[in-house]
C-alpha cells in the first residue's frame, strides 16, 4: 500500500472519532440524524430472519449514521407469482432456493418490524420499498397465454433452471396487460404488509455457471454485447419484477431487463413496453390501491424525462432509479440528474434520483485501480453534490459488493469511518444546495417501487 494511502487512512480514522461522537450527540439531542436532512438517502435490507429488535436497530443505525430514509427490501417475496406464503408466516425466498446454496428464510414478523420502525423515523420521512421481478413468473406461457413471453430464436420461452436442474422462472414482455396482472397480484400484498413501494433488483450472485449465456444469444433480438452479457445476465433479466411492499406504506418499485439488443427496432419496442407498463401500472396503483411506483432503468434503458415530474408529485415514477454498469452510463446519470440549487433553472431542480453502481472489484466495469472504499466515498459525495442518493449501504453496518445484496460485506473500521465522514459532509452540502424534501405521505398515499 502506498505511503500516501496509509496516511490517508490514519487521518480518516482519527477524524472519525470526532465526527461519530458529534453525530451521536446530535442524534441524542433531538432524536434525528443530521447527516443529510434535505436528501432522501437510499439503503437496503436483506436480512429477514433476525429478531424484531435487531431489525429495528438496523433501521435506526442506518438513519442515524448515514441519513438513510428510503429502504429497499431485497428478495423478501415468496415466489415469482406469490408475494407471501399462502398459509405460513415465514418462507424460503424462491430466488435463493433456486440459484444459491444458501436458501434465505423470510419472516413476516421481521418485515413488519422493519417497516414499522421505518415509519417511525423522525419527521415521517421513512419509506419501505419491496423488491420484485417485473418480467418473471413461476408459470410458463401455457398458463399465461394472453401475455407475450420473451422468446428464444426457436420460439421457446426464455426461462431459467435452478442449481438442481428444475425450472425456476419464466419471463414475459412488459405491456399494459402485464401491468394489470402484476398490480392485481402484488399490490394487495404490498398494502397488507405495510410497504411504501416495490423495487426490482438482481436476485443472485452472477457467477458464470449461473447464467445460460445462450438464453441471450438465442433471443429473437440480436445478441447483446459480450461484456454486457457477462457482467449482468441473470440479474438484469430478473430485475424487472415488482419489489417493495411496505406494511402501511404506499410505494412500488419495478426492475427490468435493460438493453439486450443492438437492433434499433427491437429496442424501441422494448422501451415502448416499459413506458406502457409504467403508465398502466401507475394508474391502477394510484386509483385502486393508493400506491406510487419507481422503476430500475438499467443503464438508462427505457428512461424518458416525461416519466418524472421533478418531485412535484404527479410523475409516472416516484423518482428515477438507475443501475449503471459502465463509466459512460454513470456520467450520463450525473449529467441528467443534478437537482442542486446550481441547477435551479432546470424543470427538475426540486427532484431526487437514486444511483446504483456496485463497487466490488470485477463488477460493473469498475476501474481495477480503484479500491472499493474509494469508489463508495467518491460516488456518495458525487451524488450528494447533485442532491441525489447512492445505493451502497444497508443491513445496519454492511455495504454492497455486487448486484446480489445478501452477499454484501460488513464494513471495516476504515470503511465505516470513511462513510460516516462522507455522510456528514454530504449532509452539510445538502443543507446548502438542495431543496427541501417533504415527508413521506403515509396517511394519504401508498406505492410500489419498480426497478
RATA-V791269 format. One line per field, one symbol per residue. ss: DSSP state (2 for helix, 1 for strand, 0 for the rest). phi: phi as a letter, one per 40 degrees, with the letter a starting at -180 (. if undefined). burial: b if it has 24 or more other ideal C-beta (glycine too) atoms within 12 Angstrom, else e. Layout:
ss=???
phi=???
burial=???
//
This chain:
ss=0022222222222222222222222222220000000000111110000002222222222222220111111000000000000000011102222220000011122222222222200222001111100001100000000000101100001011100000111111000222222222222222222000111000000000000002222010000002222220022222000100000000111100000000022222222222222222222222222001111102220000222000000000000111100022222222220001222000000000111100000000000000022222222222222000110011000110000022201100222222222222222222222100000000000001110
phi=.cddcccdccccccccdccccccccccccbgbcbcacbbccbbbbbbbbccccccccccccccccbgcbbbcccfcccbcbbdbccbbcaaccddcccbbcbdbcbbdccdccdccccccddggccabbccaccbbacccdccbccbcccbcdcgcccabccccgccbabbbccaccccdcccccbcdcccccgccabbcadcadccdccccdccccccdccccddcccccbcdccccccccaabbdgcabbbbbacgcbbbccccccccccccccdcccccccccccbgbbabacccfgcgcacccbcggcgbccbcacbbbbbaccccccdcccbbbcccbccccbcbcaabbbacccdgbggccccccdcccccccccccccbgbbbcabafgbbbcbbcccccdbcccdcccccccccccccccccccbbccbccccdcbababbbb
burial=eeeeeeeebeebbeebeebbebbeeebeeeebbbbbbbbbbbbbbbbbbbeeebbbebbbbbbbbbbbbbbbbbbbbbbbbbbbeeeeeebbbbbbbbbbeeebbbbbbbbbbbbbbbbbbbeebbbbbbbbbbbbbbbbeeebeebbbbeeeeeebbbbebeeeeebbbbbbbbbebbbbbbebbbbbbbebbbbbbbbbbbbbbeeebbbeebbbbbbbebbeeebbbbbbbbbbbbbbbbbbbbbbbbbbbbbbbbbbeeeebbebbbebbbbbbbbbbebbbeebbbbbbbbbbbbbbbeeebbebbeeebbbbbbbbbbbbeebbebbbebbbbbeebeeeebebbbbbbbbbbbeebbbbeeeebbbbbbbbbbbbbbbbbbbbbbbbbbbbbbbbbbbbbbbebeebbbbbbbbbbbbbbbbbbebbbebeebbbeebbbbbbb
//
